[in-house]
Amino acid sequence: MANAAAKIRAESPLAQFGQFVLVLQGGGALGAYQAGVYQALHEAGIEPDWIIGTSIGAINASLIAGNKPHNRLTKLTQFWERVEHVPFLKAAGSLPIMGQAASTFWSTILGVNGFFEPNPRAHWGNHVKLGAEEAGYYSTAPLKKTLCDLVDFDQINGGSVRLTVGAANVRTSQMRYFDSRDMALDVRHVMASGALPPAFPAVRIDDELYWDGGVLSNTPVEAVFDDKPRRDGLVFAVHVWNPNGPEPDSILKVMNRQKDLQYSSRAGTLIARQRQIHRLRHIISELAARLPKEALKDNFVREMASYGCPTRVHVVRLLAPQVRGEDHAKDIDFSAGGIKTRWQAGYADAAKVLKARPWAAPVDPIEGFILHEANADEMQDQPPP
């Protein structure tokens, strides 16, 4: 297995990087965009060394890490086919906005096949004690079955791809990253990462309850920057919520924009700070290299010099486009048209970036963090169901 992984890595178009990392946001149905990104990478012969995901990002990540390379795209496709709504009200669905409205209604009232289903006990009253692991409007038992069908956790724990999933500790309000490098992962860890309250109940792991990581940090790229030992690498950070957008002029647009802001997780601020930190590390390394050898024999000087780091990280930020007519319920739009549109957009955006290869351009040697923005060119139209 190790020899096969090494061969794949050596033949990858990104073999010059210390590691290739895929970071996947949470966002429900918007995660189809991530699947399209992976398809483009897969067809280009690029497989991740490490995948970090939250919520639907954790689910997509587990489907990739939990299968051998030749099965990954198939399993991703099977998952999205399972959760896709069979179109109904086709006459109304001939208008994209009506198709999305029907999909939202279907998801809210009936749930999503292979993902979640209504919890009848939740409607007995908001004060009824359901139990900490049952307190949610929906049951995610269908998702557990889907993951057990499509994900090989032995592959995750013994394979070549490192998997990290983020979840929020309900008791302490601290972010917890469950990492296959440090522990054995199972279906509970992926389920916990996607347990968004109050829709879904918390998941208990080792006597602690966990909710969806998006409650605290929906863009888990911080786990890459805080990882030790630091390594050179190329990071594809796949964003499904729009950090930038127009002024909303209706209540629906306000609700949509509020959700974008909430789940973008201040990614721009985080990236700006990381650029600053990496630059300072490079500056410290440069200064330490200019010190006389005698000075470096001093323990205090060596300790200060240790804060320097010459590693360099290229971050490609892929921003999913908006779909015309989408609203605040876009993350539960599991319609065939919605999934297809977002999948195709992810594929096209990733293919464009792979062709442009922005990471190959010369960079300032003092920079340790180089950001490449891949913005969507235009609004996407969703085909009718």
Secondary structure as UniProt FT lines:
FT   HELIX           2..11
FT   TURN            13..16
FT   STRAND          20..24
FT   HELIX           28..31
FT   HELIX           32..43
FT   TURN            44..45
FT   STRAND          50..54
FT   HELIX           56..65
FT   HELIX           69..83
FT   HELIX           90..93
FT   HELIX           96..110
FT   TURN            113..115
FT   STRAND          116..118
FT   HELIX           120..124
FT   TURN            126..127
FT   TURN            132..134
FT   STRAND          138..139
FT   HELIX           141..150
FT   HELIX           153..158
FT   STRAND          162..169
FT   TURN            170..172
FT   STRAND          175..179
FT   TURN            180..182
FT   HELIX           187..193
FT   TURN            197..199
FT   STRAND          203..205
FT   TURN            206..207
FT   STRAND          208..212
FT   HELIX           213..215
FT   TURN            220..221
FT   HELIX           222..225
FT   STRAND          233..239
FT   HELIX           251..264
FT   TURN            265..266
FT   HELIX           267..289
FT   TURN            293..294
FT   HELIX           295..297
FT   HELIX           299..305
FT   TURN            306..307
FT   STRAND          313..319
FT   TURN            324..325
FT   TURN            328..329
FT   HELIX           330..332
FT   HELIX           336..356
FT   HELIX           358..360
FT   TURN            365..366
FT   STRAND          369..374
//
